Amino acid sequence: MKKQETYVIPNERIIIYTAGLLDGEGCIKIGYSNRCYYFLEACISNTNYEVIQWLKNNWNFGSVDRKEYTEYHSTFKTLYCWRNFSENASFLLDTIYPYLIIKKAEAFIGITFLNHRKFCQNKYGNGRKPENYYSVECKMKDLLLNNRQGNFEEIKDKVTEILNQEEL
C-alpha cells in the first residue's frame, strides 16, 4: 500500500470517535516482512461493515479486509478490519494520540519507531544502515509486544533507553 501523498485532518468528532474505536477494537503492532524489514500497522476490527467503511471514508486512506470465521463456528460473524501501514499508521496515531487512553503507550512506541526510521533514512539515505539500526527496530517491536499493559512512564523510559543504547 502506497503512502498517502497529502493528509487532511478530519474534524474533532471523527478523531475522538476513532481514538475510542482504536482503544477498544484496535491493534497497534510492529511487524516483520518476508522482505526483511519492520513495519508499523494500526488497525481497527469490527463485525459492523458500515463502521469500518466509515473510518476509511472519513480518513481517506487505509484498506478494508474481510475475514470469514463461519468455517470455525456457524454463529461467528464476518470480521472487517481497517488496516493502515507505516506512514498512514503514523499519521493516524499522531492525530488521535491526545485522545487515546488504553493504547496510548503502544501508540507512543509506534510513533517513536517510525520517527527513528525517518531519522535514519535522512541520515543514511538508501545506503547501508549501521548494524545496530535493525537492533533498535527489533527492540521496539519486542517492547510493543511485551508491554501492552505497562505503565506509560515506564514505557517512555524504556524507549528512551533503547534509543540511547543504540546511538546511530
N, C-alpha and C positions, 0 to 999 in steps of 0.2 A: 504494500500500500504506500503510495507516494504521500509525502507530507503536504499539508495544506500550504499554499503559497501565501495567502493573507488570511488572517483570522478576524472575525467580527465577534466582539464580546456580546453575548446575549444579555437581556435585561436581568435585573437582580432576582426577580421571582424565579426565572429559569435556572439561574446559577444556584440559588438556595435549594430548590427542589432537586436539582442534580446532585448536590452535595449530600442531601438526605438519602437519595437513592443509592449513591455510591457507599455511604456509611452502612446502609442496611443490606443492600443487594449486590454490592460491587466487590471487585477484586483488583488489587494493585500488585503486580509482580514484575520481577526481573527474570526474563527467560534467557535460554541459551539456544541459539540457532544451530542447525546442522551445517551452516556456512561458517561456523566458528566465530560468532560474535554474540555479545549480550544485547538485549533489547528490553525496553520498558513497555509494559502493557497495563492499561487501565480499562476494565470492562464492567458493565452492569448487566445482570441477567434477570429475567422475569418471564413468567408464563403469559403475560399480557403483551401481545404484539404491538398494540397501539402505543403503549408507554415507551417501548424500545424504539419504535419508529419516530415517535415524538422527539426523543432525545437526538436521534440522527438528524432529523429535520431542523431542530432548533439550534444545533451546534454546527451544522453543515459540514460534518466530517465523520469519519469512522465507517465501520461496516457492520452489518447485522447478520449474525449467524443463527441458524436454526438447528436444534438438537432434538431428535425424537427419542423418547425413552419408553415408548409403549412396548418395545420388544422385551423389556425387563419386567414391566408390570402394566397391565392393561388400563389402570386408572391414572397413570402418570401423564401429566400434560406436556405438551411441547414446550421446550425452553428456548427463549430468544435471548441473544446476547449482543449488546452494542460494544464493539471492540475498537480500541484505539491504541496505536503503537507509537513509540518514540516521540517525535515532535508533536503529534496530535495529543498524545497522552500527557506530555509535558504542559502544553497549553491548557488542557482541561484541568489538570491538577493545580497549576499555578492560579487559575481563575477561581476554582471552588475552594482552594486551601483555607481561606479565612473562616469558612462555614463548616468545615469538617470537624467531627468530634471523635468518632471511633477510629477512623483511618487516617488521622492527622499525621501520626508518626510514620506510617507507611508512605504517605504522600511526600513527606519531607525526605525520606530516603530516596524515593523515585526521582524527585526533582533534583536532589543533590547528585544522584547518579548521572543524570543527563547533563547537568551543568559541568560535571567533571569531564564527561565525554567531549562537550563543546570546547572546554578549555584545552584539552589535549589535541583536539582537531585543529584549533587555531595555532597551537604551539608547534605541532609536528606535521600538520597537513596530512596528506595521504601516504607519507613515508612510513618507514619502520618505527613502531612505537617502542618505548623502553620496556624491558622485561616486566617491570612491576605495574605497567599500565593495566594489564588484564587481572593482576592480583587485586587491585582496587575494585574493579568491577565484580570480581568473584566474591570479595568480602562484603560488598554492598548487597549482592544477591543473597548471601548467607544471612546477613543481618536482617534483611527484609523477611526472609523465610522463617527465621528462628525467633523473632521478637515482635510478633504481631500484636501481642497484648502488653508489650513493655511500657515502662514509664517513659513519657515523651522526653523529659530532660535527660534521662539516661541514654536514650537512643541518640539524641543530638550529640551528646558527649562521645558516644561510640563512633558516630560518623566522623566527627572531628578527629578522633584518634586514628581512624583508618586513613584519612587524608593526610594527617601529619606524619604517620609512619612511612607512607609511601610517597614521599616528595618526588615529584617528577621534574 
